[in-house]
Amino acid sequence: MKRLLRRREAAELAGEVAAAAALPAPSAEPDPTAAAFFDVDNTMVRGASIYHFARGLAARGLFTTGDLVKFAVGQAMFRVRGNENPDHVAKAKEMALAFVAGLKVDEVVLLGEEIYDEVMADRIWSGTRALAQAHLDAGQRVWLVTATPVELAHVIARRLGLTGALGTVSETKDGAYTGHLVGDLLHGPAKAEAVRALARREGLDLTRCSAYSDSANDLPMLSLVGHPYAINPDTELREHARQRGWQVRDFRTTRKATMIGLPIAATAGAVAGGVAAGLALRRHYKKH
C-alpha cells in the first residue's frame, strides 16, 4: 500500500513539474510583423540536404557509389579543416553550373520530392521541427534560409508545412537551367541580406523575429533578429551564443559537435553537392 502511495505521489509530482514547465498555449491570431528563419543543414536536417539528394540519385543508379564516396570524403575534409577557400568554392560553382545547364527544372523538382520522402523525411530533427511548428501555431510565418538550391529548399518547406524558403537561385529559361546563378550562393552575409529584403517586402519587424542556425557562418543572419537561437551549434557559434546570452538548443545525443550523417560546411556542401547531382542528372539524360 505504501509503495502504491509513493508511486502516486511521484506521478503527481512529475505531472506538476511538467505542467509548470509547459509553455503557454500560443495565440491563434496571425502575427503579421513576426517570422522565424531556419537554416537547413544540421539545423533542420541531420547532415547536408544536398548530400541526401545525391544519395537518392545514387540509389537510382544515376551515378556510382564510388562517386558518392569521393564526394562525401572530400566534403568531410572541408568540415574538419573548416576550409571554405574562395578559389575552390568558385571553381566548384563554375563546374556545378556547367553540369546543370540545359536540365529541366520540373525533372529536378520531381526527383527532389521523391528523394525527400525516401531519404530525408526521417532525417528531420524533431526538436527543430517542433520549434518551427510552435511559431506557426503562434500565427507567425516560418521560412527556411539555406545555400541549398531553392527548388530543393521549397520541397523541404512544403513537406514540413512551412511558409516558404529562401535558397540559392539558378537562372532558368524556357523551363531549363541556363548554367548561371541569379545573384550568388545564399551563404553567410547573403542570408542576412535575403532576410532583410524579405522583411521589407513582407512588412516584418526584425526585432520581433527569430532565427535558428548551427553554424557561425550564419552569425550575420542571427545577429539581424531580436531572438537568435543556436541549434546543434558548432564550437564557434556555441561560444558566441554563450557570450551574448543567446539561447542554445542541442538535439544531438551528445553535447560534442560530431559527424552526424554528413555535417558538411554549407557552402562547400551546396556547391559540390550540386556538382554531384548535376553530373548524375547529366548521365541520366544521356541514357535517355
TANORJO-V214785 format. One record per residue. N is the residue number from 0. PHI is phi in whole degrees, -180 to 180 (999 if undefined). OMEGA is omega in whole degrees, -180 to 180 (* if undefined). D_FIRST is the distance of its C-alpha to the first C-alpha in Angstrom with 2 decimals. Layout:
BEGIN
n={N N}
phi={PHI PHI}
omega={OMEGA OMEGA}
d_first={D_FIRST D_FIRST}
END
This chain:
BEGIN
n={0 1 2 3 4 5 6 7 8 9 10 11 12 13 14 15 16 17 18 19 20 21 22 23 24 25 26 27 28 29 30 31 32 33 34 35 36 37 38 39 40 41 42 43 44 45 46 47 48 49 50 51 52 53 54 55 56 57 58 59 60 61 62 63 64 65 66 67 68 69 70 71 72 73 74 75 76 77 78 79 80 81 82 83 84 85 86 87 88 89 90 91 92 93 94 95 96 97 98 99 100 101 102 103 104 105 106 107 108 109 110 111 112 113 114 115 116 117 118 119 120 121 122 123 124 125 126 127 128 129 130 131 132 133 134 135 136 137 138 139 140 141 142 143 144 145 146 147 148 149 150 151 152 153 154 155 156 157 158 159 160 161 162 163 164 165 166 167 168 169 170 171 172 173 174 175 176 177 178 179 180 181 182 183 184 185 186 187 188 189 190 191 192 193 194 195 196 197 198 199 200 201 202 203 204 205 206 207 208 209 210 211 212 213 214 215 216 217 218 219 220 221 222 223 224 225 226 227 228 229 230 231 232 233 234 235 236 237 238 239 240 241 242 243 244 245 246 247 248 249 250 251 252 253 254 255 256 257 258 259 260 261 262 263 264 265 266 267 268 269 270 271 272 273 274 275 276 277 278 279 280 281 282 283 284 285 286 287}
phi={999 -61 -63 -64 -65 -62 -63 -65 -64 -63 -65 -64 -63 -61 -64 -65 -63 -63 -65 -67 -87 -69 -76 -63 -62 -70 -72 -83 -72 -61 -113 -72 -102 -121 -152 -125 -122 -117 -64 -103 -67 71 -103 -97 -118 -67 82 -102 -59 -70 -68 -64 -62 -63 -60 -63 -67 -64 -64 -90 76 -82 -159 -82 -61 -61 -61 -66 -63 -61 -61 -63 -64 -61 -75 -61 -65 -58 -67 -62 -84 62 -100 -125 -55 -57 -66 -66 -63 -63 -67 -64 -63 -61 -64 -61 -64 -65 -69 -84 -55 93 -74 -79 -62 -59 -66 -65 -63 -61 -63 -60 -67 -64 -71 -58 -64 -85 -117 -94 -56 -80 -110 -81 -69 -63 -66 -69 -62 -64 -63 -62 -65 -61 -66 -62 -65 -84 82 -102 -84 -130 -122 -84 -133 -152 -77 -59 -50 -61 -62 -70 -61 -65 -60 -62 -61 -63 -65 -91 73 -89 -68 177 -148 -112 -149 -67 -108 -97 -70 -130 -146 55 79 -128 -74 -89 97 -127 -93 -94 84 -143 -59 -85 -148 60 -58 -64 -64 -62 -66 -65 -64 -62 -67 -64 -61 -64 -67 -97 70 -87 -99 -62 -69 -98 -91 -122 -141 -134 -159 -99 -122 -64 -60 -97 -56 -59 -70 -63 -74 -80 -105 -80 -134 -87 -131 -98 -113 46 -72 -74 -60 -65 -68 -60 -67 -61 -63 -63 -66 -93 75 -75 -76 -123 -127 -123 -98 -81 -76 -138 -71 -73 -72 -125 -82 -105 64 -145 -78 -89 -61 -59 -66 -60 -65 -64 -73 -69 -63 -64 -62 -63 -65 -64 -62 -63 -65 -61 -64 -61 -67 -67 -70 -108}
omega={179 179 179 178 179 179 -180 179 179 179 179 179 179 179 180 179 -180 180 -179 -178 -177 176 177 179 -178 177 178 -180 178 176 -173 -177 -178 178 177 -177 -176 165 -177 -171 -180 175 177 -177 174 -180 -175 -177 -177 176 178 176 178 176 179 177 179 179 178 178 -178 165 -169 175 177 177 -179 180 179 178 -177 -179 180 -179 175 178 175 -177 -177 -178 -175 -171 174 -178 -177 180 179 180 -179 -180 180 179 179 179 -178 -179 179 -178 -174 -178 178 180 -179 -179 -178 179 -180 180 180 178 179 179 179 -176 176 -177 -175 -170 -168 -175 -179 -178 174 176 -178 179 179 178 178 177 179 -179 178 177 178 180 178 178 179 175 -177 -177 167 178 -168 174 176 177 -172 179 178 177 178 178 -180 -180 180 -178 -180 180 -179 -176 -177 -176 170 -179 178 -173 174 179 177 176 -179 175 -179 178 -179 -175 178 175 168 -172 -178 177 178 -173 176 -179 -180 177 180 179 179 179 179 180 178 179 178 -177 -174 -180 -179 173 -174 178 178 -177 178 176 -175 177 177 -165 174 176 -177 178 177 179 -179 -178 -176 -172 -179 -175 179 179 174 -177 -178 -165 169 -173 -178 -180 179 -180 178 179 179 -179 -176 -178 178 177 -179 173 -180 -176 178 -178 177 -179 -178 174 -176 177 180 -174 171 -175 -176 -179 -172 -177 -178 -179 -178 -176 -177 174 177 177 -178 -179 -180 178 -180 180 179 178 179 -179 180 179 -177 *}
d_first={0.00 3.79 5.37 5.08 6.34 8.71 9.95 10.65 12.39 14.27 15.39 16.58 18.41 20.01 21.13 22.65 24.43 25.80 27.02 28.67 30.43 31.63 35.36 36.65 37.81 41.47 44.24 45.79 49.16 51.47 52.47 56.06 56.57 53.62 53.04 51.30 53.15 51.53 53.18 52.57 52.77 49.65 48.52 47.90 48.66 47.74 51.14 54.47 54.88 58.48 57.49 55.03 57.89 60.12 57.54 57.61 61.39 61.33 59.05 61.75 64.35 66.17 66.41 65.47 62.33 64.65 65.61 61.97 61.23 64.28 63.23 59.65 60.86 63.48 61.10 58.46 61.25 61.85 58.22 58.15 61.45 60.79 64.29 65.53 69.22 71.15 73.88 71.44 69.62 72.96 74.13 70.93 71.12 74.74 73.84 70.96 73.20 75.89 73.49 72.05 75.45 76.26 72.78 71.59 68.82 67.34 66.96 65.13 62.76 62.03 61.25 59.05 56.97 56.60 55.70 53.16 51.26 51.57 51.19 50.17 47.48 44.82 46.01 45.29 42.93 40.05 39.45 43.11 43.26 40.35 42.36 45.38 43.49 42.19 45.84 46.77 43.98 45.35 48.71 50.36 52.55 51.67 54.37 54.47 57.09 58.14 61.10 60.24 62.91 62.31 62.28 59.25 57.62 58.08 56.43 53.31 53.25 53.65 50.89 48.48 49.62 51.12 54.17 56.61 57.76 60.40 61.72 64.89 67.54 70.21 73.43 74.05 77.13 77.37 73.75 74.16 73.54 76.71 75.63 75.40 72.62 72.57 72.17 70.27 66.88 64.06 62.83 62.31 64.42 65.31 61.71 61.92 65.24 63.86 60.95 63.39 65.70 62.91 61.78 65.34 65.60 62.27 62.39 59.35 58.59 57.79 56.09 53.46 53.19 50.88 51.76 49.78 51.12 50.41 53.89 56.08 58.86 57.36 57.52 60.37 58.20 55.11 57.26 58.74 55.65 53.60 50.26 50.62 47.76 47.86 46.04 45.59 48.41 51.04 51.59 54.33 52.51 49.30 51.37 53.28 50.08 48.73 51.99 52.13 48.49 48.11 44.72 43.86 41.71 41.40 39.90 40.87 38.49 40.14 41.73 44.92 47.66 47.90 49.97 47.78 49.68 53.05 52.78 56.52 58.41 58.91 62.68 63.19 60.66 62.11 65.68 65.43 62.96 65.62 68.12 65.97 65.18 68.78 70.12 67.83 68.84 72.49 72.28 70.58 73.42 76.06 74.61 74.90}
END
